[in-house]
Amino acid sequence: NQGFINITPKVKFEKEFLIYCFKNNIQLFKHYATGSTFLEIGRSTFSNIKVVLATDSLIKSFHERVKLIHLKMFKLSYQNQLLKQARDILLPRLMTGMIDVEKIKLKSLEPMNTP
C-alpha cells in the first residue's frame, strides 16, 4: 500500500540479522496489525513494538554464516536463469529438428547414490 515504514538501526550491525529477526517475528507483527481490506501496522504502533536483539558477537557470527548461504543462493539463482535461457533457445531447435541429436553419443550415466 502507500504506507511504508523505514527501519534504520540506531547502531551499525549486519542487515541479515535484522531481516531474519523480523521474519521470525511475523506473528508478533500480525498481532498488532489492523485493517479490513489488508492488515497494516501504523507508524506509532510499530515504533512501540519491542524486538529482542542478540549480542554483537552473536550477530557477527550469524552474519558470517548467513552471508555464505546468501551468496550461494544468489549464484544458484543466476545459474538457474542461464539454464532457463539455454532451454528456451535449445528446445525449439530440438523440436523442429534444427539440431540433429541422432549422431550424438552420450556416456552411460550411473545412478546417483541417495542416502
Biopython code that builds the backbone (N, CA, C, O; Angstrom):
import numpy as np
from Bio.PDB.StructureBuilder import StructureBuilder

atoms = [
    (1, "ASN", "N", (0.847, -1.190, 0.000)),
    (1, "ASN", "CA", (0.000, 0.000, 0.000)),
    (1, "ASN", "C", (0.880, 1.238, 0.000)),
    (1, "ASN", "O", (2.087, 1.141, -0.224)),
    (2, "GLN", "N", (0.297, 2.384, 0.245)),
    (2, "GLN", "CA", (1.079, 3.614, 0.250)),
    (2, "GLN", "C", (1.883, 3.772, 1.535)),
    (2, "GLN", "O", (2.881, 4.492, 1.556)),
    (3, "GLY", "N", (1.461, 3.110, 2.599)),
    (3, "GLY", "CA", (2.186, 3.214, 3.864)),
    (3, "GLY", "C", (3.498, 2.460, 3.799)),
    (3, "GLY", "O", (3.549, 1.320, 3.338)),
    (4, "PHE", "N", (4.539, 3.090, 4.255)),
    (4, "PHE", "CA", (5.863, 2.463, 4.209)),
    (4, "PHE", "C", (6.623, 2.897, 5.446)),
    (4, "PHE", "O", (6.698, 4.085, 5.759)),
    (5, "ILE", "N", (7.181, 1.932, 6.143)),
    (5, "ILE", "CA", (7.956, 2.245, 7.340)),
    (5, "ILE", "C", (9.407, 1.878, 7.077)),
    (5, "ILE", "O", (9.718, 0.725, 6.776)),
    (6, "ASN", "N", (10.282, 2.847, 7.189)),
    (6, "ASN", "CA", (11.707, 2.625, 7.007)),
    (6, "ASN", "C", (12.318, 2.301, 8.372)),
    (6, "ASN", "O", (12.094, 3.020, 9.346)),
    (7, "ILE", "N", (13.079, 1.229, 8.432)),
    (7, "ILE", "CA", (13.695, 0.811, 9.685)),
    (7, "ILE", "C", (15.194, 1.063, 9.585)),
    (7, "ILE", "O", (15.880, 0.466, 8.755)),
    (8, "THR", "N", (15.683, 1.934, 10.422)),
    (8, "THR", "CA", (17.106, 2.253, 10.440)),
    (8, "THR", "C", (17.643, 1.973, 11.834)),
    (8, "THR", "O", (17.251, 2.636, 12.794)),
    (9, "PRO", "N", (18.540, 0.995, 11.954)),
    (9, "PRO", "CA", (19.109, 0.707, 13.279)),
    (9, "PRO", "C", (19.855, 1.905, 13.839)),
    (9, "PRO", "O", (20.494, 2.651, 13.097)),
    (10, "LYS", "N", (19.771, 2.087, 15.150)),
    (10, "LYS", "CA", (20.486, 3.197, 15.802)),
    (10, "LYS", "C", (21.982, 2.931, 15.863)),
    (10, "LYS", "O", (22.788, 3.860, 15.882)),
    (11, "VAL", "N", (22.345, 1.653, 15.893)),
    (11, "VAL", "CA", (23.754, 1.278, 15.867)),
    (11, "VAL", "C", (23.994, 0.451, 14.614)),
    (11, "VAL", "O", (23.073, -0.178, 14.094)),
    (12, "LYS", "N", (25.240, 0.453, 14.125)),
    (12, "LYS", "CA", (25.560, -0.283, 12.901)),
    (12, "LYS", "C", (25.725, -1.769, 13.210)),
    (12, "LYS", "O", (26.523, -2.157, 14.063)),
    (13, "PHE", "N", (24.961, -2.584, 12.506)),
    (13, "PHE", "CA", (25.172, -4.023, 12.553)),
    (13, "PHE", "C", (24.664, -4.643, 11.269)),
    (13, "PHE", "O", (24.029, -3.976, 10.452)),
    (14, "GLU", "N", (24.946, -5.908, 11.099)),
    (14, "GLU", "CA", (24.671, -6.588, 9.843)),
    (14, "GLU", "C", (23.170, -6.706, 9.571)),
    (14, "GLU", "O", (22.397, -7.068, 10.458)),
    (15, "LYS", "N", (22.769, -6.400, 8.346)),
    (15, "LYS", "CA", (21.356, -6.377, 7.966)),
    (15, "LYS", "C", (20.712, -7.763, 7.963)),
    (15, "LYS", "O", (19.518, -7.894, 8.230)),
    (16, "GLU", "N", (21.497, -8.790, 7.661)),
    (16, "GLU", "CA", (20.929, -10.134, 7.603)),
    (16, "GLU", "C", (20.239, -10.504, 8.910)),
    (16, "GLU", "O", (19.166, -11.109, 8.901)),
    (17, "PHE", "N", (20.846, -10.145, 10.017)),
    (17, "PHE", "CA", (20.247, -10.481, 11.308)),
    (17, "PHE", "C", (18.894, -9.797, 11.457)),
    (17, "PHE", "O", (17.928, -10.406, 11.917)),
    (18, "LEU", "N", (18.831, -8.543, 11.069)),
    (18, "LEU", "CA", (17.587, -7.785, 11.181)),
    (18, "LEU", "C", (16.497, -8.398, 10.299)),
    (18, "LEU", "O", (15.344, -8.496, 10.717)),
    (19, "ILE", "N", (16.854, -8.804, 9.097)),
    (19, "ILE", "CA", (15.891, -9.425, 8.187)),
    (19, "ILE", "C", (15.295, -10.672, 8.826)),
    (19, "ILE", "O", (14.074, -10.832, 8.860)),
    (20, "TYR", "N", (16.144, -11.549, 9.328)),
    (20, "TYR", "CA", (15.651, -12.797, 9.922)),
    (20, "TYR", "C", (14.957, -12.552, 11.259)),
    (20, "TYR", "O", (14.031, -13.276, 11.625)),
    (21, "CYS", "N", (15.396, -11.553, 11.969)),
    (21, "CYS", "CA", (14.739, -11.197, 13.228)),
    (21, "CYS", "C", (13.292, -10.807, 12.947)),
    (21, "CYS", "O", (12.381, -11.272, 13.630)),
    (22, "PHE", "N", (13.077, -9.959, 11.949)),
    (22, "PHE", "CA", (11.720, -9.547, 11.595)),
    (22, "PHE", "C", (10.930, -10.707, 11.014)),
    (22, "PHE", "O", (9.751, -10.881, 11.324)),
    (23, "LYS", "N", (11.577, -11.495, 10.174)),
    (23, "LYS", "CA", (10.889, -12.635, 9.561)),
    (23, "LYS", "C", (10.391, -13.613, 10.625)),
    (23, "LYS", "O", (9.298, -14.166, 10.501)),
    (24, "ASN", "N", (11.181, -13.821, 11.654)),
    (24, "ASN", "CA", (10.791, -14.743, 12.721)),
    (24, "ASN", "C", (9.784, -14.140, 13.689)),
    (24, "ASN", "O", (9.263, -14.845, 14.553)),
    (25, "ASN", "N", (9.501, -12.853, 13.558)),
    (25, "ASN", "CA", (8.524, -12.195, 14.425)),
    (25, "ASN", "C", (7.257, -11.788, 13.675)),
    (25, "ASN", "O", (6.538, -10.893, 14.120)),
    (26, "ILE", "N", (6.981, -12.424, 12.560)),
    (26, "ILE", "CA", (5.812, -12.073, 11.756)),
    (26, "ILE", "C", (4.521, -12.202, 12.562)),
    (26, "ILE", "O", (3.634, -11.355, 12.456)),
    (27, "GLN", "N", (4.415, -13.255, 13.362)),
    (27, "GLN", "CA", (3.193, -13.419, 14.160)),
    (27, "GLN", "C", (3.020, -12.264, 15.147)),
    (27, "GLN", "O", (1.898, -11.819, 15.391)),
    (28, "LEU", "N", (4.106, -11.787, 15.703)),
    (28, "LEU", "CA", (4.039, -10.637, 16.601)),
    (28, "LEU", "C", (3.523, -9.413, 15.852)),
    (28, "LEU", "O", (2.666, -8.691, 16.360)),
    (29, "PHE", "N", (4.033, -9.179, 14.664)),
    (29, "PHE", "CA", (3.599, -8.033, 13.867)),
    (29, "PHE", "C", (2.127, -8.169, 13.475)),
    (29, "PHE", "O", (1.380, -7.192, 13.508)),
    (30, "LYS", "N", (1.716, -9.378, 13.105)),
    (30, "LYS", "CA", (0.313, -9.602, 12.743)),
    (30, "LYS", "C", (-0.613, -9.316, 13.924)),
    (30, "LYS", "O", (-1.740, -8.853, 13.745)),
    (31, "HIS", "N", (-0.131, -9.593, 15.112)),
    (31, "HIS", "CA", (-0.929, -9.339, 16.314)),
    (31, "HIS", "C", (-1.282, -7.854, 16.437)),
    (31, "HIS", "O", (-2.374, -7.511, 16.891)),
    (32, "TYR", "N", (-0.376, -6.987, 16.039)),
    (32, "TYR", "CA", (-0.585, -5.542, 16.135)),
    (32, "TYR", "C", (-1.255, -4.946, 14.893)),
    (32, "TYR", "O", (-1.666, -3.786, 14.912)),
    (33, "ALA", "N", (-1.365, -5.718, 13.831)),
    (33, "ALA", "CA", (-1.900, -5.200, 12.572)),
    (33, "ALA", "C", (-3.423, -5.092, 12.614)),
    (33, "ALA", "O", (-4.104, -5.904, 13.240)),
    (34, "THR", "N", (-3.929, -4.086, 11.941)),
    (34, "THR", "CA", (-5.377, -3.890, 11.830)),
    (34, "THR", "C", (-5.715, -3.564, 10.379)),
    (34, "THR", "O", (-4.835, -3.240, 9.581)),
    (35, "GLY", "N", (-7.000, -3.655, 10.053)),
    (35, "GLY", "CA", (-7.457, -3.293, 8.713)),
    (35, "GLY", "C", (-8.435, -4.306, 8.182)),
    (35, "GLY", "O", (-8.314, -5.500, 8.457)),
    (36, "SER", "N", (-9.412, -3.837, 7.417)),
    (36, "SER", "CA", (-10.414, -4.739, 6.867)),
    (36, "SER", "C", (-10.033, -5.233, 5.472)),
    (36, "SER", "O", (-10.290, -6.390, 5.142)),
    (37, "THR", "N", (-9.430, -4.384, 4.657)),
    (37, "THR", "CA", (-9.028, -4.798, 3.311)),
    (37, "THR", "C", (-7.722, -5.573, 3.352)),
    (37, "THR", "O", (-7.614, -6.640, 2.748)),
    (38, "PHE", "N", (-6.732, -5.047, 4.057)),
    (38, "PHE", "CA", (-5.464, -5.729, 4.286)),
    (38, "PHE", "C", (-4.918, -5.262, 5.621)),
    (38, "PHE", "O", (-5.216, -4.160, 6.082)),
    (39, "LEU", "N", (-4.121, -6.106, 6.229)),
    (39, "LEU", "CA", (-3.560, -5.771, 7.537)),
    (39, "LEU", "C", (-2.441, -4.751, 7.396)),
    (39, "LEU", "O", (-1.650, -4.786, 6.453)),
    (40, "GLU", "N", (-2.402, -3.850, 8.357)),
    (40, "GLU", "CA", (-1.394, -2.795, 8.328)),
    (40, "GLU", "C", (-1.050, -2.403, 9.760)),
    (40, "GLU", "O", (-1.895, -2.440, 10.655)),
    (41, "ILE", "N", (0.205, -2.029, 9.953)),
    (41, "ILE", "CA", (0.647, -1.523, 11.257)),
    (41, "ILE", "C", (0.985, -0.050, 11.083)),
    (41, "ILE", "O", (1.785, 0.310, 10.219)),
    (42, "GLY", "N", (0.382, 0.792, 11.896)),
    (42, "GLY", "CA", (0.670, 2.222, 11.844)),
    (42, "GLY", "C", (2.045, 2.517, 12.415)),
    (42, "GLY", "O", (2.596, 1.725, 13.179)),
    (43, "ARG", "N", (2.593, 3.660, 12.041)),
    (43, "ARG", "CA", (3.927, 4.056, 12.494)),
    (43, "ARG", "C", (4.048, 4.091, 14.015)),
    (43, "ARG", "O", (5.012, 3.576, 14.582)),
    (44, "SER", "N", (3.072, 4.696, 14.662)),
    (44, "SER", "CA", (3.169, 4.830, 16.121)),
    (44, "SER", "C", (3.100, 3.465, 16.800)),
    (44, "SER", "O", (3.808, 3.220, 17.777)),
    (45, "THR", "N", (2.253, 2.582, 16.287)),
    (45, "THR", "CA", (2.172, 1.229, 16.841)),
    (45, "THR", "C", (3.478, 0.489, 16.601)),
    (45, "THR", "O", (4.011, -0.160, 17.501)),
    (46, "PHE", "N", (3.990, 0.593, 15.375)),
    (46, "PHE", "CA", (5.214, -0.115, 15.025)),
    (46, "PHE", "C", (6.387, 0.348, 15.882)),
    (46, "PHE", "O", (7.211, -0.466, 16.297)),
    (47, "SER", "N", (6.466, 1.626, 16.144)),
    (47, "SER", "CA", (7.597, 2.146, 16.917)),
    (47, "SER", "C", (7.567, 1.676, 18.369)),
    (47, "SER", "O", (8.585, 1.746, 19.057)),
    (48, "ASN", "N", (6.424, 1.203, 18.841)),
    (48, "ASN", "CA", (6.317, 0.712, 20.217)),
    (48, "ASN", "C", (6.544, -0.795, 20.353)),
    (48, "ASN", "O", (6.598, -1.315, 21.468)),
    (49, "ILE", "N", (6.676, -1.489, 19.236)),
    (49, "ILE", "CA", (6.913, -2.935, 19.285)),
    (49, "ILE", "C", (8.372, -3.180, 19.666)),
    (49, "ILE", "O", (9.282, -2.620, 19.056)),
    (50, "LYS", "N", (8.584, -4.008, 20.665)),
    (50, "LYS", "CA", (9.935, -4.328, 21.139)),
    (50, "LYS", "C", (10.395, -5.642, 20.505)),
    (50, "LYS", "O", (9.691, -6.651, 20.555)),
    (51, "VAL", "N", (11.574, -5.610, 19.916)),
    (51, "VAL", "CA", (12.185, -6.796, 19.325)),
    (51, "VAL", "C", (13.499, -7.032, 20.044)),
    (51, "VAL", "O", (14.311, -6.118, 20.189)),
    (52, "VAL", "N", (13.703, -8.250, 20.490)),
    (52, "VAL", "CA", (14.924, -8.593, 21.228)),
    (52, "VAL", "C", (16.055, -8.839, 20.233)),
    (52, "VAL", "O", (15.902, -9.602, 19.279)),
    (53, "LEU", "N", (17.178, -8.191, 20.466)),
    (53, "LEU", "CA", (18.347, -8.383, 19.620)),
    (53, "LEU", "C", (19.390, -9.211, 20.366)),
    (53, "LEU", "O", (19.403, -9.260, 21.596)),
    (54, "ALA", "N", (20.247, -9.848, 19.612)),
    (54, "ALA", "CA", (21.303, -10.673, 20.188)),
    (54, "ALA", "C", (22.522, -9.804, 20.503)),
    (54, "ALA", "O", (22.545, -8.607, 20.217)),
    (55, "THR", "N", (23.508, -10.425, 21.086)),
    (55, "THR", "CA", (24.761, -9.722, 21.381)),
    (55, "THR", "C", (25.506, -9.424, 20.079)),
    (55, "THR", "O", (25.256, -10.056, 19.053)),
    (56, "ASP", "N", (26.406, -8.472, 20.129)),
    (56, "ASP", "CA", (27.186, -8.111, 18.940)),
    (56, "ASP", "C", (27.957, -9.301, 18.385)),
    (56, "ASP", "O", (28.007, -9.499, 17.171)),
    (57, "SER", "N", (28.555, -10.092, 19.266)),
    (57, "SER", "CA", (29.346, -11.237, 18.798)),
    (57, "SER", "C", (28.456, -12.286, 18.123)),
    (57, "SER", "O", (28.865, -12.896, 17.135)),
    (58, "LEU", "N", (27.258, -12.497, 18.640)),
    (58, "LEU", "CA", (26.335, -13.462, 18.035)),
    (58, "LEU", "C", (25.843, -12.956, 16.682)),
    (58, "LEU", "O", (25.725, -13.730, 15.732)),
    (59, "ILE", "N", (25.559, -11.669, 16.596)),
    (59, "ILE", "CA", (25.129, -11.089, 15.323)),
    (59, "ILE", "C", (26.240, -11.202, 14.285)),
    (59, "ILE", "O", (25.977, -11.527, 13.127)),
    (60, "LYS", "N", (27.470, -10.937, 14.690)),
    (60, "LYS", "CA", (28.605, -11.043, 13.764)),
    (60, "LYS", "C", (28.794, -12.490, 13.296)),
    (60, "LYS", "O", (29.023, -12.733, 12.111)),
    (61, "SER", "N", (28.699, -13.438, 14.212)),
    (61, "SER", "CA", (28.823, -14.852, 13.861)),
    (61, "SER", "C", (27.701, -15.273, 12.911)),
    (61, "SER", "O", (27.933, -15.992, 11.939)),
    (62, "PHE", "N", (26.491, -14.820, 13.204)),
    (62, "PHE", "CA", (25.342, -15.118, 12.351)),
    (62, "PHE", "C", (25.580, -14.570, 10.949)),
    (62, "PHE", "O", (25.342, -15.260, 9.957)),
    (63, "HIS", "N", (26.045, -13.341, 10.872)),
    (63, "HIS", "CA", (26.300, -12.699, 9.580)),
    (63, "HIS", "C", (27.324, -13.489, 8.764)),
    (63, "HIS", "O", (27.129, -13.712, 7.569)),
    (64, "GLU", "N", (28.402, -13.905, 9.400)),
    (64, "GLU", "CA", (29.447, -14.642, 8.682)),
    (64, "GLU", "C", (28.913, -15.936, 8.075)),
    (64, "GLU", "O", (29.316, -16.318, 6.976)),
    (65, "ARG", "N", (28.024, -16.599, 8.770)),
    (65, "ARG", "CA", (27.472, -17.858, 8.255)),
    (65, "ARG", "C", (26.399, -17.613, 7.199)),
    (65, "ARG", "O", (26.359, -18.292, 6.174)),
    (66, "VAL", "N", (25.545, -16.651, 7.456)),
    (66, "VAL", "CA", (24.419, -16.402, 6.558)),
    (66, "VAL", "C", (24.867, -15.777, 5.242)),
    (66, "VAL", "O", (24.278, -16.054, 4.197)),
    (67, "LYS", "N", (25.903, -14.938, 5.278)),
    (67, "LYS", "CA", (26.329, -14.294, 4.026)),
    (67, "LYS", "C", (26.811, -15.344, 3.024)),
    (67, "LYS", "O", (26.630, -15.168, 1.819)),
    (68, "LEU", "N", (27.423, -16.436, 3.504)),
    (68, "LEU", "CA", (27.849, -17.510, 2.598)),
    (68, "LEU", "C", (26.645, -18.208, 1.983)),
    (68, "LEU", "O", (26.657, -18.552, 0.801)),
    (69, "ILE", "N", (25.618, -18.413, 2.776)),
    (69, "ILE", "CA", (24.389, -19.046, 2.274)),
    (69, "ILE", "C", (23.714, -18.137, 1.260)),
    (69, "ILE", "O", (23.274, -18.599, 0.207)),
    (70, "HIS", "N", (23.629, -16.842, 1.569)),
    (70, "HIS", "CA", (23.016, -15.893, 0.639)),
    (70, "HIS", "C", (23.800, -15.817, -0.664)),
    (70, "HIS", "O", (23.203, -15.729, -1.737)),
    (71, "LEU", "N", (25.112, -15.850, -0.590)),
    (71, "LEU", "CA", (25.933, -15.823, -1.795)),
    (71, "LEU", "C", (25.673, -17.066, -2.647)),
    (71, "LEU", "O", (25.551, -16.971, -3.868)),
    (72, "LYS", "N", (25.591, -18.208, -2.012)),
    (72, "LYS", "CA", (25.311, -19.456, -2.732)),
    (72, "LYS", "C", (23.921, -19.395, -3.371)),
    (72, "LYS", "O", (23.747, -19.817, -4.515)),
    (73, "MET", "N", (22.934, -18.873, -2.639)),
    (73, "MET", "CA", (21.578, -18.729, -3.181)),
    (73, "MET", "C", (21.581, -17.826, -4.409)),
    (73, "MET", "O", (20.929, -18.126, -5.409)),
    (74, "PHE", "N", (22.314, -16.720, -4.330)),
    (74, "PHE", "CA", (22.403, -15.787, -5.444)),
    (74, "PHE", "C", (23.014, -16.462, -6.670)),
    (74, "PHE", "O", (22.508, -16.325, -7.783)),
    (75, "LYS", "N", (24.111, -17.194, -6.452)),
    (75, "LYS", "CA", (24.791, -17.871, -7.564)),
    (75, "LYS", "C", (23.892, -18.937, -8.192)),
    (75, "LYS", "O", (23.831, -19.055, -9.416)),
    (76, "LEU", "N", (23.194, -19.714, -7.360)),
    (76, "LEU", "CA", (22.296, -20.745, -7.881)),
    (76, "LEU", "C", (21.130, -20.134, -8.647)),
    (76, "LEU", "O", (20.705, -20.669, -9.671)),
    (77, "SER", "N", (20.622, -19.028, -8.158)),
    (77, "SER", "CA", (19.531, -18.337, -8.844)),
    (77, "SER", "C", (19.995, -17.835, -10.213)),
    (77, "SER", "O", (19.269, -17.939, -11.201)),
    (78, "TYR", "N", (21.199, -17.296, -10.257)),
    (78, "TYR", "CA", (21.761, -16.810, -11.519)),
    (78, "TYR", "C", (21.973, -17.972, -12.496)),
    (78, "TYR", "O", (21.647, -17.855, -13.677)),
    (79, "GLN", "N", (22.515, -19.086, -12.008)),
    (79, "GLN", "CA", (22.709, -20.262, -12.858)),
    (79, "GLN", "C", (21.367, -20.772, -13.379)),
    (79, "GLN", "O", (21.267, -21.198, -14.530)),
    (80, "ASN", "N", (20.346, -20.729, -12.541)),
    (80, "ASN", "CA", (19.015, -21.169, -12.951)),
    (80, "ASN", "C", (18.490, -20.288, -14.089)),
    (80, "ASN", "O", (17.879, -20.795, -15.031)),
    (81, "GLN", "N", (18.721, -18.982, -14.010)),
    (81, "GLN", "CA", (18.306, -18.075, -15.082)),
    (81, "GLN", "C", (19.018, -18.421, -16.390)),
    (81, "GLN", "O", (18.402, -18.426, -17.456)),
    (82, "LEU", "N", (20.310, -18.707, -16.303)),
    (82, "LEU", "CA", (21.069, -19.073, -17.502)),
    (82, "LEU", "C", (20.567, -20.385, -18.096)),
    (82, "LEU", "O", (20.478, -20.521, -19.316)),
    (83, "LEU", "N", (20.240, -21.345, -17.242)),
    (83, "LEU", "CA", (19.715, -22.626, -17.723)),
    (83, "LEU", "C", (18.350, -22.447, -18.401)),
    (83, "LEU", "O", (18.066, -23.101, -19.404)),
    (84, "LYS", "N", (17.523, -21.578, -17.864)),
    (84, "LYS", "CA", (16.220, -21.301, -18.493)),
    (84, "LYS", "C", (16.412, -20.677, -19.870)),
    (84, "LYS", "O", (15.707, -21.017, -20.821)),
    (85, "GLN", "N", (17.376, -19.758, -19.968)),
    (85, "GLN", "CA", (17.649, -19.136, -21.264)),
    (85, "GLN", "C", (18.146, -20.174, -22.268)),
    (85, "GLN", "O", (17.730, -20.168, -23.427)),
    (86, "ALA", "N", (19.030, -21.059, -21.829)),
    (86, "ALA", "CA", (19.548, -22.113, -22.706)),
    (86, "ALA", "C", (18.413, -23.031, -23.146)),
    (86, "ALA", "O", (18.341, -23.410, -24.315)),
    (87, "ARG", "N", (17.537, -23.388, -22.230)),
    (87, "ARG", "CA", (16.386, -24.237, -22.563)),
    (87, "ARG", "C", (15.508, -23.558, -23.608)),
    (87, "ARG", "O", (15.090, -24.185, -24.581)),
    (88, "ASP", "N", (15.232, -22.276, -23.401)),
    (88, "ASP", "CA", (14.350, -21.556, -24.317)),
    (88, "ASP", "C", (14.952, -21.422, -25.712)),
    (88, "ASP", "O", (14.223, -21.307, -26.697)),
    (89, "ILE", "N", (16.264, -21.438, -25.797)),
    (89, "ILE", "CA", (16.926, -21.375, -27.103)),
    (89, "ILE", "C", (16.989, -22.766, -27.734)),
    (89, "ILE", "O", (16.697, -22.930, -28.919)),
    (90, "LEU", "N", (17.369, -23.762, -26.940)),
    (90, "LEU", "CA", (17.586, -25.105, -27.484)),
    (90, "LEU", "C", (16.309, -25.886, -27.767)),
    (90, "LEU", "O", (16.234, -26.587, -28.776)),
    (91, "LEU", "N", (15.323, -25.785, -26.919)),
    (91, "LEU", "CA", (14.123, -26.613, -27.068)),
    (91, "LEU", "C", (13.431, -26.423, -28.414)),
    (91, "LEU", "O", (13.127, -27.418, -29.072)),
    (92, "PRO", "N", (13.170, -25.200, -28.853)),
    (92, "PRO", "CA", (12.539, -25.058, -30.175)),
    (92, "PRO", "C", (13.397, -25.630, -31.296)),
    (92, "PRO", "O", (12.868, -26.194, -32.254)),
    (93, "ARG", "N", (14.708, -25.491, -31.187)),
    (93, "ARG", "CA", (15.609, -26.017, -32.220)),
    (93, "ARG", "C", (15.601, -27.544, -32.231)),
    (93, "ARG", "O", (15.678, -28.162, -33.293)),
    (94, "LEU", "N", (15.508, -28.144, -31.055)),
    (94, "LEU", "CA", (15.439, -29.602, -30.967)),
    (94, "LEU", "C", (14.097, -30.108, -31.499)),
    (94, "LEU", "O", (14.044, -31.117, -32.203)),
    (95, "MET", "N", (13.018, -29.409, -31.161)),
    (95, "MET", "CA", (11.680, -29.834, -31.571)),
    (95, "MET", "C", (11.489, -29.742, -33.085)),
    (95, "MET", "O", (10.782, -30.564, -33.666)),
    (96, "THR", "N", (12.105, -28.762, -33.723)),
    (96, "THR", "CA", (11.951, -28.591, -35.172)),
    (96, "THR", "C", (12.979, -29.403, -35.955)),
    (96, "THR", "O", (12.924, -29.448, -37.184)),
    (97, "GLY", "N", (13.908, -30.040, -35.261)),
    (97, "GLY", "CA", (14.930, -30.818, -35.949)),
    (97, "GLY", "C", (16.098, -29.980, -36.431)),
    (97, "GLY", "O", (16.978, -30.480, -37.133)),
    (98, "MET", "N", (16.110, -28.727, -36.064)),
    (98, "MET", "CA", (17.205, -27.834, -36.462)),
    (98, "MET", "C", (18.532, -28.349, -35.897)),
    (98, "MET", "O", (19.584, -28.181, -36.513)),
    (99, "ILE", "N", (18.471, -28.967, -34.738)),
    (99, "ILE", "CA", (19.645, -29.601, -34.139)),
    (99, "ILE", "C", (19.420, -31.100, -34.217)),
    (99, "ILE", "O", (18.423, -31.609, -33.704)),
    (100, "ASP", "N", (20.333, -31.804, -34.852)),
    (100, "ASP", "CA", (20.210, -33.256, -35.021)),
    (100, "ASP", "C", (20.915, -33.958, -33.858)),
    (100, "ASP", "O", (22.114, -33.777, -33.647)),
    (101, "VAL", "N", (20.171, -34.742, -33.125)),
    (101, "VAL", "CA", (20.735, -35.439, -31.972)),
    (101, "VAL", "C", (20.998, -36.915, -32.253)),
    (101, "VAL", "O", (21.456, -37.638, -31.369)),
    (102, "GLU", "N", (20.717, -37.367, -33.466)),
    (102, "GLU", "CA", (20.877, -38.778, -33.825)),
    (102, "GLU", "C", (22.324, -39.256, -33.693)),
    (102, "GLU", "O", (22.560, -40.390, -33.274)),
    (103, "LYS", "N", (23.272, -38.428, -34.037)),
    (103, "LYS", "CA", (24.667, -38.849, -34.055)),
    (103, "LYS", "C", (25.413, -38.547, -32.760)),
    (103, "LYS", "O", (26.606, -38.826, -32.639)),
    (104, "ILE", "N", (24.705, -37.981, -31.805)),
    (104, "ILE", "CA", (25.341, -37.654, -30.527)),
    (104, "ILE", "C", (25.436, -38.925, -29.700)),
    (104, "ILE", "O", (24.442, -39.625, -29.504)),
    (105, "LYS", "N", (26.640, -39.222, -29.213)),
    (105, "LYS", "CA", (26.833, -40.388, -28.360)),
    (105, "LYS", "C", (27.060, -39.900, -26.940)),
    (105, "LYS", "O", (27.974, -39.120, -26.674)),
    (106, "LEU", "N", (26.221, -40.365, -26.040)),
    (106, "LEU", "CA", (26.337, -39.985, -24.638)),
    (106, "LEU", "C", (26.922, -41.127, -23.842)),
    (106, "LEU", "O", (26.639, -42.295, -24.107)),
    (107, "LYS", "N", (27.732, -40.786, -22.875)),
    (107, "LYS", "CA", (28.242, -41.791, -21.971)),
    (107, "LYS", "C", (27.097, -42.245, -21.078)),
    (107, "LYS", "O", (26.196, -41.472, -20.753)),
    (108, "SER", "N", (27.150, -43.478, -20.698)),
    (108, "SER", "CA", (26.135, -44.007, -19.794)),
    (108, "SER", "C", (26.276, -43.329, -18.439)),
    (108, "SER", "O", (27.366, -43.284, -17.869)),
    (109, "LEU", "N", (25.193, -42.814, -17.938)),
    (109, "LEU", "CA", (25.211, -42.168, -16.632)),
    (109, "LEU", "C", (24.883, -43.191, -15.565)),
    (109, "LEU", "O", (23.927, -43.955, -15.694)),
    (110, "GLU", "N", (25.668, -43.200, -14.530)),
    (110, "GLU", "CA", (25.384, -44.094, -13.409)),
    (110, "GLU", "C", (24.411, -43.423, -12.477)),
    (110, "GLU", "O", (24.476, -42.208, -12.289)),
    (111, "PRO", "N", (23.496, -44.193, -11.879)),
    (111, "PRO", "CA", (22.531, -43.582, -10.964)),
    (111, "PRO", "C", (23.234, -42.929, -9.789)),
    (111, "PRO", "O", (24.257, -43.411, -9.302)),
    (112, "MET", "N", (22.667, -41.834, -9.354)),
    (112, "MET", "CA", (23.224, -41.132, -8.202)),
    (112, "MET", "C", (22.937, -41.916, -6.934)),
    (112, "MET", "O", (21.853, -42.472, -6.759)),
    (113, "ASN", "N", (23.918, -41.951, -6.063)),
    (113, "ASN", "CA", (23.701, -42.596, -4.772)),
    (113, "ASN", "C", (22.860, -41.681, -3.905)),
    (113, "ASN", "O", (23.185, -40.507, -3.724)),
    (114, "THR", "N", (21.790, -42.218, -3.376)),
    (114, "THR", "CA", (20.960, -41.434, -2.469)),
    (114, "THR", "C", (21.066, -42.020, -1.074)),
    (114, "THR", "O", (21.127, -43.236, -0.898)),
    (115, "PRO", "N", (21.086, -41.147, -0.095)),
    (115, "PRO", "CA", (21.246, -41.646, 1.286)),
    (115, "PRO", "C", (20.017, -42.391, 1.755)),
    (115, "PRO", "O", (19.982, -42.874, 2.886)),
]
sb = StructureBuilder()
sb.init_structure("model")
sb.init_model(0)
sb.init_chain("A")
sb.init_seg("    ")
for serial, (resi, resn, name, xyz) in enumerate(atoms, 1):
    if name == "N":
        sb.init_residue(resn, " ", resi, " ")
    sb.init_atom(name, np.array(xyz, "f"), 0.0, 1.0, " ", f" {name:<3s}", serial, name[0])
structure = sb.get_structure()
